[in-house]
Each structure stands twice: as structure tokens, then as C-alpha cells.
Amino acid sequence: LQNVRIDPSSISFNMWKDIPVPFYMSVYFFEVLNPKEVLQGAKPVLNQRGPYVYREFRYKTNITFHDNDTVSFLEYRELFFRPDLSNGSEDEYVVVPNILMMGAAVMMEGLPDFVKLVLSGALAGLKQEAFMNRTVREILWGYDDPLIDTINALVPGLIPFKGKFGLFVELNNSNSGLFTVNRGMKDISRVHMVDSWNGLKKASVNYWQSNECNMINGTSGEMWPPFMSPTSLEFYSPDACRSMTLVYEQSGKFEGVPTYRFVAPKTLFANGTDYPPNEGFCPCLQSGIQNVSSCRLNAPMFISHPHFYNADPVLVDAVEGLHPSKDQHALFLDVHPMTGIPMNCSIKLQLNLYIKRVSGILQTGRIKPVVLPLLWFAESGSIEGPVLKQFYTNLVLIPSLLEYLQYIFLGLSVPLIISAAVLM
């Protein structure tokens, strides 16, 4: 138990502080093959491009221990492109929706027609179109766009940011907010459980329309309390602006270490009709996508599983080129149940933009309403090499030996968490 507490003297502390596991983020783009036809009302035809792979380093700073058995920290991510692992370069061009323009158009739909006509004229002057041909680097990490200043001048506050626009512009060299979690010194069953995020306690985020949906549950998504039961696990995801619950699927082994596999239930992104507790995340469209506009500057953005896996078939049928598959698109976490430490994981999410014809903004043509996939990404990592050897020796083999000997020689009815087969 001492070795899984958040304590500088514990074996797992350095693993928690500077995660030694090699993480990789693989990004897949959906290129629009028929942008002109989509403008005329045709179904979008998509082609998956990638992966574009980035080595991800994670480390914690501002680690502060508190008297109430909690610790605060900021965790930073740094990403470096790995051309040797990628299928393409960051300088490749991809045709995707003009995210800023099409998002702003939907956001302005309820404004007076004369305002939209003025904006449409400004868009024409800036040579803005519904689709753009930009490099992978620009789409992910940002590009300068005069449209930002134009929109801010015409509709102040509509997009409250300046500078470059990119889907992941705030991801690199940034932190996920100030987490305060339990150390487990007094109560090991609470170790890693979130006490607050950015100073917000339990049910105090205000993105959603119900207390249940606004709750900060579980851990920060890195480790869990030891002696896990094969039921479910929870974590708070700042990227998704919500807590997520994964459910137990099966027991297995990773490199000889026993694991529980946890996966996303079909209800994770279900709408309120199919799963009433999710009503607080609405307004909803079809099941299988979640509207995140309330935490993404009110832009019409949705998250889902890649290729609309586990979503309403209507979403898949609305475009061509999607092939949802459990093997390729389902997320999972393989966790060592005795310590609560993930051994192997792949967290996958897809970003989607809702686009449509907006009266008064001529650039939107006759586009039919559609939730259009932009990209999906997988953050994957596994304990391997020297780290796996140290983990196995200190946190699996020795505790198992001690427990086995205790069981044999002292006659205690202590349940064997790890099978005695480890000894063989």
C-alpha cells in the first residue's frame, strides 16, 4: 500500500511525477474529396489520411502537498512530430471545411439578415470559402487568419480569442488545468481521486445543464486506487469537459502482468432519449455524438468515437468513407487491478463540425446539414522495457510472494490478488 500512495518515498511516485511510459498521439484527417459538390447539396465523400504521429512527453510541475492529505499539480504535455512513424509529413495539404468560417456561420444563424450579409461581403473580400486547402501543420498547430479580426470587429465576443487558429493550438506545451487529488496517506481507497480541478469542487463545473453531468468524478485519468473491482472506473477529462465512466470488459494479461480491461459503454455519448442521465449534455442530435459547444467557445463542435463507432447509423450514412470497427476505433484501458496502474491504453476521440447552409451567408451555398468528421486521434502508451521490469519486480512479484507466504505459513484467509502462478 505504501508503494502506491502519492508520497516521495513510494516506488510509484516518480512514475506518477514524470510519466516514463512512451506516449504517442496518432492523428488521422478526413479529407473532403468533393467540396464543390457538397456546396451544391451533395453528400460529403471522405478519405482518411495519416496517421501523423507525435511523441508525447508528460511531466508534472507546481507539485504542492497540503495538510488535508491532498496534492496539487499542473501536468504539461509536449509533442514532437515523428516522421519515421507517420504516413505523410506535416507539410502535406488536406482539404477540410473552413472550420473558423463555417463554425462562425452556424453561430450567427440567429442574427439579423443585414449583419449576415455584411459578414458575407467581408468574407468575399477576404476570399474566404466554405472549404480550405491547408497543411497538416497549419490545421493542427495554427495559422494566421484575418477572418478572426473581421469577426471580432463585426460581432464582438463571438470568438473571444486572437492570434493563430488551430485545432490543437493550445495542446502543445500546455497544461490540463490545476488538479488537486488525494494522496492516499490516510485512506488508500481515495488515492488519486480528484478533490478539485481549477479550484472547482465536485459538482461545480458549469458547462452542462444538470448537476450530474457537471460532476467531477474519479481520478485525473492516470492511476486509480489499488485493489480494483471488475466493475467500472471513472476519470475527469478536461479535453472533453466532463467525467467519463468506463466499464469492465474482460480480464487478461499484458506482458505477463494480470490486467482488467475497461472500455467505453455504448451510453458514453448517447443522447438523452437513449440514456436519460445524459440529457444534461444536450441539446443533442443523434446518439453517439456529444455537443461540446458549451466548452468550446460555442462553436458547433461534437466529439464521438472514431468513424462514429457505436453511434446512430444515420451519422455514418450521412457521409461516404467511414468504416466503424471495434478493433480500430474502440478505446480501452488495461489496468493492473492490484495497484491501479494502467499497463496499456489507447484513448481515441473524433472531432466533428456541424455545417449547413446559413441564410444570408452566401459562402455556405446549399450545404445540407451534416455532422462532418474533421479528424480523430489516439493517445496510446504501454509500460515496457526497464520500466516494466521495475514495475513487475517491485509492485507485482514481491507483493505476490509476500502474500503467498503469508497465506501458506500464517494460515490467514487473505485473498490472493495476484495468482500464485506468478511464482512459476
C-alpha positions in Angstrom: 0.0 0.0 0.0 2.9 2.4 0.8 4.2 2.0 -2.7 1.0 3.3 -4.5 0.5 6.3 -2.3 1.5 9.7 -3.7 4.5 10.1 -1.5 8.1 10.9 -2.5 9.3 7.7 -0.7 6.9 5.4 -2.6 8.1 3.3 -5.6 5.3 4.7 -7.9 6.0 8.4 -7.1 8.5 9.0 -9.8 6.3 7.2 -12.3 3.4 9.5 -11.3 5.6 12.7 -11.3 7.4 12.2 -14.6 5.5 9.5 -16.6 8.1 7.2 -18.0 5.7 5.5 -20.4 6.3 6.4 -24.1 3.1 8.0 -25.2 2.2 8.6 -28.8 -0.6 10.6 -30.4 -1.6 9.4 -33.8 -3.8 11.8 -35.8 -6.0 10.9 -38.8 -7.6 13.5 -41.0 -10.7 13.2 -43.1 -10.1 14.8 -46.4 -13.2 16.0 -48.3 -12.9 14.7 -51.9 -15.9 16.6 -53.4 -16.0 20.1 -51.8 -17.7 21.7 -54.9 -20.4 19.1 -54.9 -21.0 19.4 -51.2 -21.6 23.1 -51.7 -24.4 22.1 -54.1 -26.0 19.8 -51.6 -24.2 16.5 -52.3 -23.2 14.0 -49.6 -19.6 14.5 -48.5 -17.1 11.9 -49.7 -14.3 11.5 -47.2 -10.8 9.9 -47.4 -8.9 9.1 -44.3 -5.3 10.4 -44.3 -2.5 9.6 -41.9 -1.5 8.7 -39.3 0.5 11.7 -38.4 2.3 10.5 -35.2 3.7 12.6 -32.4 5.8 11.5 -29.5 4.2 12.8 -26.3 6.1 13.7 -23.1 4.2 14.3 -19.9 5.5 15.8 -16.7 4.2 17.5 -13.6 5.2 20.9 -12.1 4.0 23.0 -9.2 3.6 19.9 -7.1 2.3 21.2 -3.7 1.4 19.0 -0.7 -1.4 20.1 1.5 -2.3 19.3 5.1 -5.6 17.6 4.2 -3.9 14.7 2.5 -4.1 16.1 -1.0 -1.6 17.3 -3.5 -1.9 19.9 -6.3 -0.1 19.8 -9.6 0.0 21.0 -13.2 0.7 18.4 -15.9 2.2 19.5 -19.1 2.3 17.9 -22.5 5.0 18.3 -25.2 4.5 16.8 -28.6 7.2 16.2 -31.2 6.4 15.0 -34.8 7.8 11.6 -35.7 8.1 11.3 -39.5 9.5 7.8 -39.2 6.3 6.6 -37.6 3.9 8.7 -39.8 2.3 8.1 -43.1 2.9 11.5 -44.5 4.5 14.8 -43.5 3.2 17.9 -41.7 3.7 19.9 -44.9 1.1 17.8 -46.8 -2.1 19.7 -47.8 -5.5 18.5 -46.8 -8.9 19.8 -48.0 -11.2 20.3 -45.0 -14.0 22.6 -44.0 -13.0 26.2 -43.3 -13.6 25.5 -39.7 -13.5 29.1 -38.5 -15.8 30.4 -41.2 -18.3 27.6 -41.2 -18.4 27.5 -37.4 -19.0 31.2 -37.2 -21.7 31.0 -39.8 -23.7 28.5 -37.8 -23.1 30.6 -34.6 -24.5 33.7 -36.4 -27.6 32.0 -37.9 -29.9 33.7 -35.5 -28.6 37.2 -36.1 -30.4 39.8 -38.3 -30.0 39.2 -42.1 -28.3 42.5 -42.7 -25.5 41.5 -40.2 -25.0 38.2 -42.0 -25.0 40.0 -45.4 -22.3 42.4 -44.2 -20.3 39.4 -43.0 -20.8 37.6 -46.3 -19.4 40.7 -48.1 -16.4 40.8 -45.8 -15.8 37.1 -46.4 -15.9 37.7 -50.1 -13.3 40.5 -49.7 -11.1 38.2 -47.7 -11.5 35.4 -50.3 -12.9 33.0 -47.7 -14.6 29.9 -48.9 -16.5 27.0 -47.3 -13.6 24.6 -47.7 -9.9 25.3 -47.4 -6.7 23.5 -48.5 -4.1 23.8 -45.8 -1.2 21.8 -44.4 -1.5 19.4 -41.6 0.8 21.6 -39.5 -1.5 24.7 -40.1 -4.7 22.8 -39.3 -3.3 21.4 -36.1 -0.9 24.0 -34.7 -2.4 27.2 -36.1 -2.3 29.7 -38.9 -2.9 33.5 -39.1 -6.3 34.3 -40.4 -7.6 37.9 -41.0 -11.1 36.5 -40.5 -10.5 36.5 -36.7 -10.1 40.3 -36.6 -13.0 40.8 -39.0 -15.5 38.7 -37.0 -14.4 40.3 -33.8 -15.0 43.8 -35.3 -18.4 42.9 -36.7 -19.7 40.7 -33.9 -17.6 41.5 -30.7 -17.3 38.5 -28.4 -18.5 35.9 -30.9 -15.0 34.3 -30.9 -13.2 35.6 -27.8 -9.6 34.9 -28.9 -6.9 36.5 -31.0 -3.8 35.2 -32.8 -3.5 31.9 -34.7 -6.3 29.5 -35.1 -5.7 25.7 -35.0 -7.5 22.7 -33.6 -4.6 21.8 -31.3 -3.0 25.2 -30.9 -3.5 25.1 -27.1 -2.5 21.5 -26.7 1.3 21.6 -27.1 3.4 22.9 -24.3 0.3 23.5 -22.2 -1.2 22.0 -19.1 -4.7 20.4 -18.5 -5.5 22.7 -15.5 -4.7 22.6 -11.8 -5.7 19.2 -10.4 -5.8 18.6 -6.7 -6.0 14.9 -5.8 -6.0 12.7 -2.7 -2.6 11.3 -1.7 -3.9 8.1 0.0 -1.8 8.5 3.1 -4.9 8.3 5.4 -7.3 6.4 3.2 -5.7 4.3 0.4 -9.1 3.8 -1.2 -9.1 7.6 -2.1 -5.6 7.8 -3.6 -5.6 9.7 -7.0 -9.3 10.7 -6.6 -9.9 14.3 -7.7 -10.6 16.7 -4.9 -10.8 19.7 -7.2 -9.9 20.9 -10.7 -9.0 24.6 -11.2 -10.4 25.2 -7.8 -13.8 23.7 -8.7 -15.2 21.1 -6.4 -17.3 18.0 -7.2 -20.4 19.4 -8.9 -19.3 22.9 -9.8 -18.2 23.0 -13.4 -20.9 24.9 -15.3 -20.7 23.6 -18.9 -23.8 21.4 -18.7 -27.4 21.6 -17.7 -27.6 19.1 -14.8 -25.6 18.6 -11.6 -25.0 15.0 -12.5 -23.3 16.0 -15.8 -21.3 18.8 -14.2 -19.8 16.5 -11.5 -16.1 15.9 -11.3 -15.8 12.2 -10.7 -13.0 9.7 -10.4 -9.3 10.4 -10.9 -7.3 12.6 -13.3 -7.1 9.7 -15.6 -3.5 8.4 -14.9 -3.9 6.0 -12.0 -6.6 4.6 -9.8 -6.9 3.3 -6.2 -5.5 -0.2 -5.7 -7.5 -3.5 -5.3 -9.8 -2.6 -8.1 -13.1 -4.5 -8.6 -14.1 -5.7 -12.1 -17.0 -3.1 -12.4 -16.1 0.3 -13.7 -13.6 3.2 -13.4 -14.1 7.0 -13.6 -11.9 10.0 -14.5 -12.3 13.6 -15.3 -11.2 14.7 -18.8 -10.6 18.4 -19.3 -10.4 17.8 -23.1 -13.9 16.5 -23.1 -15.0 18.9 -20.3 -16.7 16.1 -18.4 -16.2 13.0 -16.3 -16.2 9.7 -18.1 -17.1 6.2 -16.9 -15.5 3.1 -18.5 -16.9 -0.4 -17.8 -15.1 -3.7 -17.2 -15.0 -5.9 -20.3 -12.6 -8.8 -19.5 -9.6 -10.0 -17.6 -6.3 -10.6 -19.3 -2.5 -10.2 -19.1 -0.1 -7.6 -20.5 3.5 -8.9 -20.8 2.7 -11.4 -18.1 1.0 -8.9 -15.7 -2.7 -9.5 -14.8 -5.0 -6.7 -16.1 -8.6 -5.7 -16.2 -9.7 -4.2 -19.5 -12.1 -1.2 -19.3 -13.9 0.1 -22.3 -16.4 2.8 -23.2 -20.1 1.7 -22.8 -22.5 2.5 -25.6 -24.1 5.0 -23.3 -21.0 7.2 -23.1 -22.1 9.6 -25.9 -25.7 8.5 -26.1 -28.3 11.3 -26.2 -30.9 11.9 -23.6 -33.6 9.9 -25.4 -31.5 6.7 -25.4 -29.9 7.3 -22.0 -31.8 9.8 -19.8 -28.8 10.7 -17.4 -27.1 12.3 -20.5 -30.0 14.8 -21.0 -27.8 17.4 -19.2 -25.3 17.2 -22.0 -27.9 18.3 -24.6 -29.1 19.9 -26.9 -28.5 16.7 -28.6 -28.7 15.4 -32.1 -28.3 11.7 -32.8 -27.0 9.2 -30.3 -23.2 8.7 -30.4 -22.1 12.3 -30.5 -21.8 14.8 -27.8 -22.2 18.6 -28.3 -19.2 20.3 -26.7 -20.1 23.8 -27.9 -20.7 25.0 -24.3 -17.0 24.4 -23.5 -15.6 25.2 -27.0 -16.4 28.9 -27.4 -20.0 28.0 -28.5 -18.6 26.6 -31.8 -20.8 23.8 -33.3 -18.3 21.1 -32.3 -19.1 17.5 -31.4 -17.0 14.7 -30.1 -17.5 11.0 -30.8 -15.8 7.7 -31.2 -13.7 7.5 -34.5 -15.8 6.8 -37.6 -18.9 7.2 -35.4 -18.3 3.8 -33.9 -21.2 2.9 -31.5 -23.2 5.9 -32.9 -26.6 6.1 -34.7 -26.1 4.6 -38.2 -27.7 7.8 -39.6 -24.4 9.6 -38.9 -22.3 7.1 -40.8 -24.8 7.1 -43.7 -24.7 10.9 -44.0 -21.2 10.8 -45.4 -19.2 8.3 -47.5 -15.9 6.8 -46.5 -16.5 5.8 -42.9 -15.9 2.2 -41.7 -16.5 1.9 -37.9 -14.7 -1.0 -36.3 -14.3 -2.1 -32.7 -10.7 -3.3 -33.3 -9.6 0.0 -34.8 -11.9 2.6 -33.2 -12.8 1.5 -29.7 -10.9 2.9 -26.7 -9.6 0.8 -23.9 -7.6 0.9 -20.7 -5.7 -2.2 -19.4 -5.2 -1.7 -15.6 -3.3 -3.7 -13.1 -6.0 -4.3 -10.5 -3.7 -4.7 -7.5 -2.0 -1.3 -7.9 -4.5 0.7 -10.1 -1.7 1.5 -12.6 -2.5 1.3 -16.3 -0.3 -1.1 -18.2 -1.6 -0.4 -21.8 -4.1 2.1 -23.1 -5.4 3.7 -26.2 -7.8 6.6 -25.8 -9.5 7.6 -29.0 -11.7 10.6 -29.9 -13.1 12.2 -33.0 -13.7 15.9 -33.6 -16.7 16.8 -35.8 -18.1 20.1 -37.1 -21.7 20.7 -37.7 -22.1 22.5 -41.1 -25.1 23.7 -43.0 -26.4 26.4 -45.3 -26.9 29.6 -43.4 -29.3 32.1 -45.0 -27.6 35.4 -45.8 -24.1 33.9 -45.8 -23.6 33.1 -49.5 -20.4 31.2 -48.9 -22.3 28.3 -47.3 -24.0 27.6 -50.7 -26.6 24.8 -50.4 -24.8 22.6 -48.0 -27.1 20.2 -46.3 -27.0 19.9 -42.5 -24.3 17.3 -41.6 -22.1 16.4 -38.7 -18.8 16.3 -40.6 -15.8 14.4 -39.2 -12.6 16.5 -39.2 -10.1 14.2 -37.6 -9.7 11.5 -35.0 -6.7 10.9 -32.7 -5.5 8.1 -30.5 -3.3 8.7 -27.4 -1.6 5.4 -26.7 1.1 4.1 -24.3 2.2 1.0 -22.6 4.7 0.1 -19.8 7.6 -1.7 -21.4 11.4 -2.3 -21.2 13.2 -1.4 -18.0 10.1 0.3 -16.6 8.1 -2.9 -17.0 10.9 -4.9 -15.3 11.0 -2.5 -12.3 7.2 -2.4 -12.1 6.9 -6.2 -12.2 9.6 -6.8 -9.6 8.6 -4.1 -7.1 4.9 -3.9 -7.5 3.8 -7.4 -8.7 6.2 -10.2 -7.9 7.4 -9.2 -4.4 3.9 -8.4 -3.1 2.6 -11.6 -4.6 5.4 -13.6 -2.9 4.8 -12.0 0.5 1.1 -12.5 0.2 1.5 -16.2 -0.9 3.9 -16.9 2.1 1.5 -15.1 4.5 -1.3 -17.3 3.2 0.7 -20.5 3.5 2.6 -20.1 6.7 0.3 -17.9 8.8 -2.9 -19.5 7.6 -4.6 -16.2 7.0 -7.6 -16.2 4.8 -6.2 -13.4 2.7 -7.4 -13.4 -0.9 -4.7 -13.7 -3.5 -4.9 -10.7 -5.6 -2.3 -12.0 -8.0 -2.4 -15.6 -8.9 0.3 -17.9 -7.4 1.1 -18.8 -11.0 3.3 -15.7 -10.9 5.8 -17.9 -9.0 6.0 -20.5 -11.7 
